[in-house]
Structures are given as structure tokens and as C-alpha cells.
Amino acid sequence: MFNAIELLGHLSSALYTIGSAFRNILYLRWVFIIAAATEIAYNFMIAEKPLWTPISWDIALIVINIYQILRVVYQKKFLNFSEDELQAFILIGEKMDILNFKKLVRAGSWENYHEHKHIITENVHAEKIFLLVDGEADVRIEDKKISTIKKGNFIGEMSFLTGNLPSADVIASGHAKVIGWKKEKLKALMKKDHILRHEIHSLFSHDIIAKLHTQNRQSDVGEI
């Protein structure tokens, strides 16, 4: 049987584990705060004297998560973001000027793809470029899985930049939510605003580098 102090330790670990499973960033941060507070109580009672080193780190974790919660609440309330836009902002928006982020996101359209649905098809002209906001997608060449695209990654930026046809299929591996931009509309938007164009190219560069890093550990993904 566990005593009350041991139960606090187990509860704290359980809360960290449960919190990691939440997709909603606010829920995750609240659970982490509760877990850290529980861990503080545990470290006060487990020994004759409080264990100040882990307690100090738990306090830091609580402060950081409270700060991040306040930021998210501010962004949602005062920047007038929808739930979907807030999710996209967490993924890419902080790398952009806030007004340019709004301009970019509101120039696109939200789409949902079910499992096994093609987002992009190999050697077929793609009318749109996408940002994966939720879920995952498989990159396949000749029906062989080459890589996985995670949320926060663009889909189709290489063919957008080069003008070439996509050299791989991109298929939703489960439910996937994306923002899609018609390529011609996005090009016109970038042509009008050179600062926005620079920020979008910066996002693409960061995304391509991240994919190349993944490529080094897996297989070539081709132009997608």
C-alpha cells in the first residue's frame, strides 16, 4: 500500500503523463501547473528538509506555464482569433508580423481531409499550397512511404517555388486539418507586399530545412 506522500509523487507523474496527451495547449499547460504544484508538495514532505532544487524548478515551470496561458488568452481575446487561427498562430504566427499573419491566414481557406485522402498527387498540378495545422500526412513515392509531415509543416511549397509538378503523393494518415491557398492568389498577395513576401519565404526556408533534417534520418522526400 502507498502512503499519502507516495501517492502525491505518483499523482504528479501521472498528471505529467496525462497532460502530454492533450492536443489543446491550454489544457496541457493547466495540467502541467497542477502536476508541478503536486510535485512541490511531494518534495516538501518526502524528506526531513524540503528538496529545494526540484521545488525551484517546479516553481519555474508553473511561472512559465502561467505566462504562456496568459499570452494565449490575450491572443485569442484581443487579437480576435478564431480557434483555428489561434492554432495556426501557435505553429507559425510568432515568426511573422501579427498583421501579416492575419492577412496570410485569412487569404486561405480551411479544409479537412479524412484518412487516406490525397492532399497532393504525384505529377499532377496542385492548384493550392497548404499548411498542416492538425494531424499528420504521409509522403509516398510509388506507394512507398518515404516520410511523415507533421503539423506546422507546409505541403507543396517546393512545387510552389520551382513551378515543377509534385514528385510525391501526400496522403492524410488520419484526420488532417489544413489551410489551403490558391497559388496564384498567394503569388499576387506576395507581389503586393514585399515584407509579407520576405516573411513567407522565411517560413518556407525554415520548413524546408526541417524537412531536410528529417530526410537525413529517413529517405528522400522529393519535391512536395
C-alpha positions as CSV (number, residue, x, y, z in Angstrom):
1,M,0.0,0.0,0.0
2,F,1.1,3.5,-0.8
3,N,1.2,6.2,1.9
4,A,-0.2,9.7,1.3
5,I,3.2,11.1,0.4
6,E,4.0,8.4,-2.1
7,L,0.6,8.9,-3.7
8,L,1.4,12.6,-4.2
9,G,4.6,11.5,-6.1
10,H,2.6,9.0,-8.3
11,L,-0.2,11.6,-8.9
12,S,2.3,14.2,-10.1
13,S,4.0,11.7,-12.5
14,A,0.5,10.6,-13.7
15,L,-0.6,14.2,-14.4
16,Y,2.6,14.9,-16.4
17,T,1.9,11.8,-18.5
18,I,-1.8,12.6,-19.0
19,G,-1.1,16.3,-19.8
20,S,1.3,15.2,-22.6
21,A,-1.6,13.5,-24.3
22,F,-3.7,16.7,-24.6
23,R,-3.8,18.4,-28.0
24,N,-5.3,21.6,-26.6
25,I,-2.3,23.7,-25.5
26,L,-4.3,25.4,-22.7
27,Y,-5.4,22.1,-21.2
28,L,-1.9,20.8,-21.4
29,R,-0.4,23.8,-19.6
30,W,-3.1,23.7,-16.8
31,V,-2.4,20.1,-16.2
32,F,1.3,20.7,-16.0
33,I,0.7,23.5,-13.5
34,I,-1.3,21.2,-11.3
35,A,1.3,18.4,-11.7
36,A,4.1,20.8,-10.7
37,A,2.1,22.0,-7.7
38,T,1.6,18.4,-6.6
39,E,5.3,17.7,-7.1
40,I,6.2,20.7,-4.9
41,A,4.0,19.3,-2.1
42,Y,5.7,15.9,-2.6
43,N,9.2,17.4,-2.4
44,F,8.3,19.3,0.8
45,M,7.3,16.2,2.6
46,I,9.4,13.3,1.2
47,A,12.5,14.2,3.2
48,E,13.3,15.8,6.6
49,K,14.0,19.1,4.8
50,P,12.3,20.4,1.7
51,L,14.1,19.5,-1.6
52,W,14.7,23.0,-2.8
53,T,16.4,22.2,-6.1
54,P,13.4,20.3,-7.7
55,I,11.0,22.7,-5.9
56,S,12.7,25.7,-7.6
57,W,12.4,24.1,-11.0
58,D,8.7,23.3,-10.4
59,I,8.1,26.9,-9.4
60,A,9.8,28.0,-12.7
61,L,7.7,25.6,-14.6
62,I,4.5,27.0,-13.0
63,V,5.5,30.6,-13.8
64,I,6.4,29.8,-17.4
65,N,3.1,28.0,-18.0
66,I,1.0,30.7,-16.4
67,Y,2.8,33.3,-18.6
68,Q,2.1,31.2,-21.7
69,I,-1.6,30.7,-20.7
70,L,-2.0,34.5,-20.3
71,R,-0.4,35.0,-23.7
72,V,-2.7,32.6,-25.4
73,V,-5.8,34.2,-23.7
74,Y,-4.6,37.6,-24.8
75,Q,-4.0,36.4,-28.4
76,K,-7.4,34.9,-28.5
77,K,-9.4,37.7,-26.9
78,F,-7.6,40.9,-28.0
79,L,-6.3,39.8,-31.4
80,N,-9.7,38.4,-32.3
81,F,-8.5,34.9,-33.4
82,S,-10.8,32.0,-34.1
83,E,-9.9,28.7,-32.5
84,D,-8.4,27.5,-35.8
85,E,-6.5,30.8,-36.4
86,L,-5.1,30.6,-32.8
87,Q,-3.9,27.1,-33.5
88,A,-2.1,28.3,-36.7
89,F,-0.7,31.2,-34.8
90,I,0.9,28.9,-32.2
91,L,2.5,27.0,-35.1
92,I,3.8,29.8,-37.4
93,G,2.4,33.1,-36.4
94,E,5.1,34.1,-33.9
95,K,7.6,34.1,-36.7
96,M,5.6,36.8,-38.5
97,D,4.3,40.3,-38.0
98,I,0.9,39.9,-36.4
99,L,-0.9,41.9,-39.1
100,N,0.8,39.9,-41.9
101,F,-0.1,36.7,-40.2
102,K,-3.8,37.7,-40.2
103,K,-3.5,38.7,-43.8
104,L,-1.9,35.4,-44.8
105,V,-4.3,33.2,-42.8
106,R,-7.4,35.0,-43.9
107,A,-6.4,34.8,-47.6
108,G,-6.6,31.0,-47.3
109,S,-9.4,28.5,-46.7
110,W,-9.8,25.8,-44.1
111,E,-10.1,22.3,-45.3
112,N,-10.4,18.8,-43.7
113,Y,-9.0,15.6,-45.1
114,H,-10.0,12.2,-43.9
115,E,-7.6,9.2,-43.6
116,H,-6.2,8.0,-47.0
117,K,-7.4,11.2,-48.8
118,H,-4.8,12.7,-51.2
119,I,-3.8,16.2,-50.4
120,I,-1.3,16.4,-53.2
121,T,-0.9,13.8,-56.0
122,E,2.4,12.9,-57.7
123,N,2.9,14.5,-61.1
124,V,-0.4,16.2,-61.0
125,H,-0.6,20.0,-61.0
126,A,-1.6,21.2,-57.5
127,E,-3.7,24.3,-57.5
128,K,-3.0,25.0,-53.9
129,I,-0.3,25.1,-51.3
130,F,-1.1,24.0,-47.8
131,L,-0.2,24.4,-44.1
132,L,-0.9,21.3,-42.0
133,V,-2.5,22.7,-38.8
134,D,-3.6,19.4,-37.2
135,G,-2.9,15.7,-37.8
136,E,-0.3,14.1,-40.0
137,A,0.3,13.2,-43.6
138,D,2.4,10.5,-45.3
139,V,4.7,11.3,-48.2
140,R,4.7,8.4,-50.7
141,I,6.5,7.7,-53.9
142,E,5.2,4.8,-55.9
143,D,3.0,3.9,-53.0
144,K,6.1,3.5,-50.7
145,K,6.0,5.7,-47.5
146,I,9.1,8.0,-47.5
147,S,8.4,10.4,-44.7
148,T,5.7,11.9,-42.4
149,I,4.6,15.5,-42.5
150,K,3.8,16.9,-39.0
151,K,1.5,19.8,-38.1
152,G,3.3,23.1,-38.6
153,N,4.8,21.9,-41.9
154,F,3.8,23.2,-45.4
155,I,2.7,20.9,-48.1
156,G,3.6,21.9,-51.7
157,E,6.0,24.7,-51.1
158,M,8.7,23.3,-53.3
159,S,6.5,22.9,-56.3
160,F,5.1,26.4,-55.5
161,L,8.7,27.9,-55.5
162,T,10.0,25.9,-58.5
163,G,6.9,25.6,-60.7
164,N,7.6,21.9,-61.1
165,L,5.0,19.2,-60.7
166,P,4.9,17.4,-57.3
167,S,7.2,14.4,-57.3
168,A,5.4,12.6,-54.4
169,D,1.9,11.9,-53.1
170,V,0.9,13.5,-49.8
171,I,-1.9,11.5,-48.1
172,A,-3.6,12.2,-44.8
173,S,-2.7,9.4,-42.4
174,G,-5.7,10.2,-40.2
175,H,-8.0,13.2,-39.9
176,A,-6.0,16.3,-41.1
177,K,-6.8,20.0,-41.0
178,V,-5.1,22.4,-43.3
179,I,-5.2,25.9,-44.6
180,G,-5.1,26.0,-48.3
181,W,-4.0,28.9,-50.5
182,K,-4.6,29.1,-54.2
183,K,-1.1,29.6,-55.7
184,E,-2.0,32.4,-58.0
185,K,-3.7,34.3,-55.2
186,L,-0.8,33.8,-52.8
187,K,1.7,35.0,-55.5
188,A,-0.4,38.1,-56.1
189,L,-0.5,38.8,-52.3
190,M,3.3,38.4,-52.0
191,K,3.8,40.6,-55.1
192,K,1.9,43.4,-53.4
193,D,3.6,43.3,-50.1
194,H,7.4,42.7,-50.1
195,I,7.6,42.4,-46.3
196,L,5.0,39.7,-46.3
197,R,6.8,38.0,-49.2
198,H,10.0,38.0,-47.2
199,E,8.3,36.5,-44.2
200,I,6.6,33.8,-46.3
201,H,9.9,32.9,-47.9
202,S,11.5,32.8,-44.4
203,L,8.7,30.3,-43.3
204,F,9.4,28.2,-46.4
205,S,13.1,28.2,-45.8
206,H,12.6,27.1,-42.2
207,D,10.2,24.4,-43.3
208,I,12.5,23.0,-46.0
209,I,15.5,22.9,-43.6
210,A,13.3,21.0,-41.1
211,K,12.3,18.5,-43.8
212,L,15.9,18.1,-45.0
213,H,16.9,17.4,-41.4
214,T,14.2,14.7,-41.3
215,Q,15.4,13.4,-44.7
216,N,18.9,12.9,-43.4
217,R,17.4,10.4,-40.9
218,Q,15.0,8.8,-43.3
219,S,14.7,8.8,-47.1
220,D,14.5,11.4,-49.8
221,V,11.0,13.0,-49.9
222,G,11.4,14.7,-53.3
223,E,9.6,17.9,-54.1
224,I,6.3,18.1,-52.3
